[in-house]
Amino acid sequence: MFKQAFLTAALAATLGVTAVPASAVTVITVAPPAVRHEMVPPDRPGYTWAPGYWDYRGHRHMWVSGHWMRDRRGYAYHAPEWVEHNGRWTLQRGAWSRHDKDGDGVPNRADNHPNNPNRS
């Protein structure tokens, strides 16, 4: 069992990819393409727009289109983003946070637009 895990890790390192399925973290040595610009639809009450992003599947980048997600009262959504550190790229998956991360100073529980810093 250990030998198989070691060989799998060695193969992943050779390909420049390390994936940890349980935590859904993707680390690669290939930079993602430029973000595609999508037309954001008009506001939809009770929903948050999750913008599109480049995912890494099957040893290549694949575009995941933006979509609507039902709001979570008291939470703010943070879109997925790629972060580079020492030549390695890590995909930080989209997630909901209980904190006021849009920077408008209005607690999310009292914010009519918790994911938009320009509106409160």
C-alpha positions as CSV (number, residue, x, y, z in Angstrom):
1,M,0.0,0.0,0.0
2,F,2.8,2.4,0.9
3,K,4.7,1.6,-2.3
4,Q,1.6,2.3,-4.4
5,A,1.0,5.7,-2.6
6,F,4.7,6.5,-3.1
7,L,4.6,5.7,-6.8
8,T,1.4,7.7,-7.3
9,A,3.0,10.7,-5.5
10,A,6.2,10.4,-7.6
11,L,4.2,10.2,-10.8
12,A,2.2,13.3,-9.8
13,A,5.4,15.2,-9.0
14,T,6.8,14.2,-12.4
15,L,3.7,15.6,-14.2
16,G,3.8,18.8,-12.1
17,V,0.5,18.1,-10.5
18,T,-0.4,17.4,-6.9
19,A,-4.1,16.8,-6.1
20,V,-5.5,16.1,-2.7
21,P,-9.1,14.9,-3.4
22,A,-10.3,15.0,0.2
23,S,-9.6,18.7,0.5
24,A,-10.2,19.6,-3.2
25,V,-6.9,21.5,-3.4
26,T,-5.2,21.6,-6.8
27,V,-1.5,22.6,-7.1
28,I,0.1,22.7,-10.5
29,T,3.2,24.2,-12.2
30,V,1.2,25.4,-15.3
31,A,-0.2,28.9,-15.1
32,P,-3.9,29.1,-15.9
33,P,-5.0,31.0,-19.0
34,A,-6.3,34.6,-18.7
35,V,-9.7,34.8,-17.1
36,R,-12.5,35.0,-19.7
37,H,-14.8,38.0,-19.4
38,E,-18.4,36.9,-19.0
39,M,-21.5,39.0,-19.3
40,V,-22.9,39.2,-15.8
41,P,-26.7,39.0,-15.9
42,P,-28.8,41.6,-14.0
43,D,-29.3,41.1,-10.2
44,R,-31.5,38.2,-9.3
45,P,-33.1,38.6,-5.8
46,G,-32.1,35.9,-3.4
47,Y,-29.1,34.7,-5.5
48,T,-25.4,35.5,-5.8
49,W,-23.5,35.4,-9.1
50,A,-20.5,33.0,-9.0
51,P,-18.2,34.1,-11.8
52,G,-16.6,31.6,-14.1
53,Y,-13.0,30.4,-13.5
54,W,-10.4,28.0,-14.9
55,D,-10.4,24.6,-13.2
56,Y,-7.7,21.9,-13.8
57,R,-9.1,18.6,-14.9
58,G,-7.5,15.7,-16.7
59,H,-4.2,17.4,-16.9
60,R,-5.5,20.6,-18.6
61,H,-7.3,23.8,-17.8
62,M,-11.1,23.8,-18.4
63,W,-13.4,26.8,-18.2
64,V,-16.3,26.6,-15.7
65,S,-19.0,29.1,-16.6
66,G,-20.4,31.5,-14.1
67,H,-23.8,30.6,-12.5
68,W,-26.3,31.7,-10.0
69,M,-26.2,30.3,-6.4
70,R,-28.9,30.7,-3.8
71,D,-27.8,33.4,-1.2
72,R,-26.8,32.3,2.3
73,R,-28.0,34.9,4.8
74,G,-25.1,36.3,6.8
75,Y,-22.5,35.0,4.4
76,A,-20.4,36.4,1.6
77,Y,-19.3,34.4,-1.4
78,H,-15.6,34.4,-2.5
79,A,-15.0,33.4,-6.0
80,P,-12.4,30.8,-6.9
81,E,-8.9,32.2,-7.8
82,W,-5.5,30.9,-8.7
83,V,-2.6,32.0,-6.5
84,E,1.0,31.6,-7.6
85,H,3.8,30.9,-5.1
86,N,7.4,29.9,-6.1
87,G,6.3,28.7,-9.6
88,R,3.4,26.6,-8.2
89,W,-0.2,27.5,-8.8
90,T,-2.9,26.7,-6.2
91,L,-6.6,26.9,-7.0
92,Q,-8.5,28.4,-4.0
93,R,-12.0,27.1,-4.6
94,G,-15.0,29.4,-4.1
95,A,-16.4,29.5,-0.6
96,W,-18.9,31.2,1.7
97,S,-17.6,33.2,4.6
98,R,-19.5,34.5,7.7
99,H,-17.5,37.7,7.7
100,D,-18.1,41.1,6.0
101,K,-15.5,40.5,3.3
102,D,-16.9,43.0,0.7
103,G,-15.4,45.9,2.7
104,D,-18.4,48.1,2.8
105,G,-18.5,48.1,6.6
106,V,-22.1,46.7,6.7
107,P,-22.4,43.4,8.6
108,N,-23.7,40.8,6.1
109,R,-26.7,40.1,8.3
110,A,-27.8,43.7,7.7
111,D,-26.5,44.1,4.2
112,N,-29.0,44.0,1.3
113,H,-26.1,43.2,-1.1
114,P,-23.5,41.3,1.0
115,N,-21.3,40.4,-2.0
116,N,-21.2,43.9,-3.6
117,P,-19.0,46.5,-2.0
118,N,-20.6,49.3,-4.0
119,R,-24.1,48.7,-2.6
120,S,-25.5,48.2,0.9
